Each structure stands twice: as structure tokens, then as C-alpha cells.
Amino acid sequence: MATPYNIKIAPVAVEQIKKLSAKQQKVVIKLAEALAVNPRPPGANKIHGMTGLYSETAHPLRLIYKIDDQDILLLLVKIT
């Protein structure tokens, strides 16, 4: 079994998460935990022109993250 990735959250993403409802925060946590196991799940979109950047959507939330070795940096959480 592959070693899980380390999840890191950028300060701007922390502030965005704090502004979400408790239900939406749980969705973000669940998505982050899933990304720690598989950072490139079906449905994840590679952001073209940006090395290592991906987006994952759980309507109405969109997470933007960067994969770097064994680390995933959650950069942005926004409501679509």
C-alpha cells in the first residue's frame, strides 16, 4: 500500500475554510483526507499551464491544490 501524502494548508485557504459553514468544512476535510490517499482521483482536473496544480470539485466547493513529492498543498477553497 502506498504511503499517504502529507496535507498542508496555505494560510489563505485556512481563512477561506473558516468562513464556510460547518457542513462545508466537513466536506473539505473529507476531500483532503481522500486526496492524502489518492491525490489524482477520477474527476480531478489538472490545471493546464501550471505544473503540479489540480482542482477537485464537490459542488458547490472547489479545491485548488499542488502536488509536490509526498506533500499536497491546499491553496484555495472557493464556492463555485
C-alpha positions as CSV (number, residue, x, y, z in Angstrom):
1,M,0.0,0.0,0.0
2,A,1.3,3.4,-0.9
3,T,2.3,5.9,1.8
4,P,-0.3,8.6,2.2
5,Y,0.5,12.1,1.2
6,N,1.0,14.9,3.7
7,I,-1.7,17.6,3.6
8,K,-0.6,21.1,4.2
9,I,-3.0,24.1,4.1
10,A,-1.9,27.5,2.9
11,P,-2.8,30.4,5.2
12,V,-5.2,31.9,2.7
13,A,-7.1,28.5,2.4
14,V,-7.3,28.3,6.2
15,E,-9.1,31.7,6.2
16,Q,-11.4,30.6,3.4
17,I,-12.3,27.3,5.3
18,K,-13.1,29.3,8.5
19,K,-15.7,31.3,6.6
20,L,-17.5,28.1,5.4
21,S,-20.4,26.5,7.2
22,A,-19.7,23.6,9.5
23,K,-21.2,21.2,6.9
24,Q,-19.0,22.6,4.1
25,Q,-15.9,22.4,6.4
26,K,-16.6,18.7,6.9
27,V,-16.7,18.3,3.1
28,V,-13.3,20.0,2.7
29,I,-11.9,17.8,5.4
30,K,-13.3,14.6,3.8
31,L,-11.9,15.7,0.4
32,A,-8.5,16.5,1.9
33,E,-8.4,13.1,3.6
34,A,-9.2,11.4,0.3
35,L,-6.5,13.4,-1.5
36,A,-4.0,12.2,1.1
37,V,-4.6,8.7,-0.1
38,N,-5.1,9.4,-3.9
39,P,-4.2,12.9,-5.0
40,R,-5.2,12.2,-8.6
41,P,-8.7,10.6,-8.3
42,P,-11.0,10.3,-11.2
43,G,-12.7,13.6,-11.7
44,A,-9.7,15.7,-10.5
45,N,-8.7,18.2,-13.1
46,K,-5.1,19.1,-13.9
47,I,-4.8,22.8,-14.3
48,H,-3.2,23.3,-17.7
49,G,-0.1,25.5,-17.8
50,M,0.5,25.2,-14.1
51,T,2.9,22.4,-13.1
52,G,1.5,20.2,-10.4
53,L,-1.7,22.1,-9.9
54,Y,-5.1,20.3,-9.7
55,S,-8.6,21.1,-8.8
56,E,-11.3,18.9,-7.2
57,T,-14.9,19.9,-7.0
58,A,-17.6,18.9,-4.5
59,H,-20.4,21.1,-5.6
60,P,-20.5,23.9,-4.6
61,L,-16.9,23.8,-3.3
62,R,-13.8,23.8,-5.4
63,L,-10.4,23.0,-4.0
64,I,-7.2,24.0,-5.8
65,Y,-4.1,22.1,-4.7
66,K,-0.5,21.4,-5.6
67,I,1.2,18.0,-5.5
68,D,4.9,18.1,-4.7
69,D,6.6,14.8,-3.9
70,Q,4.8,13.4,-0.9
71,D,3.1,16.7,0.0
72,I,-0.2,18.2,-1.1
73,L,-0.6,21.9,-0.5
74,L,-4.2,23.0,-0.4
75,L,-4.0,26.5,-1.9
76,L,-7.6,27.7,-2.3
77,V,-11.1,26.8,-1.3
78,K,-13.9,28.6,-3.0
79,I,-17.6,28.3,-3.6
80,T,-18.5,27.9,-7.2
